[in-house]
Amino acid sequence: MNIHGSLPRRDFLAGGGVLYGLLLAGGPLSLLAPGRVWALEMKVLTPPQGAKLLSVARTIAPHDGLEDAAYALVVKAVDEACAGDAALRETIHSGLELLAVDFAARSEAQRVEALRSVEHTDFFRQARARTLGNLYTSALAYAHFGYEGEAFSKGGYLSRGFNDLKWLPEVPLEDSGPLVTQTTA
């Protein structure tokens, strides 16, 4: 970074780039975001590599309604990790090279088959671990899945949110069991 806070031209040309996309209007993530456009500056990965890695993450953890912006957080985490770890950078770069140039444009079945062919590699192990570790701990995924976070600091699940799942049918009162409250002695 230079004194103005921007990436120097030489570093930009040497590697990295920007990955960008749009949020769907009316989607749960669009309610959290200040605008419909998102962009991700990458230090190590090029835009084609970032797009390919985003597709890898989407194929490993497929959720049809989840926006690409949530998967872009995986790309950002991998890019940042690669910037500080030359061995990881080589693993990710060589692994992405194993996949077809048009991997991101292929059908889901073709992407799954391509990943099956590399699932024994260090690249796949890293991609899977980093996808699961970063995707499912992001506020964007929490918003999509309706997870409101831990409840202890807000009074616990019995008092807040235990029975607010809209996708489950109501359980008849006689089948739900007794409500046990804790008493202090």
Secondary structure by P-SEA (a helix, b strand, c coil): ccccccccaaaaaabbbbbcccccccccccccccccbbbbbbccccaaaaaaaaaaaaaacccccccaaaaaaaaaaaaaaaaacaaaaaaaaaaaaacccccccccaaaaaaaaaaacccaaaaaaaaaaaacccccaaaaaaacccccccccccccccccccccccccccccccccbbbbbcc
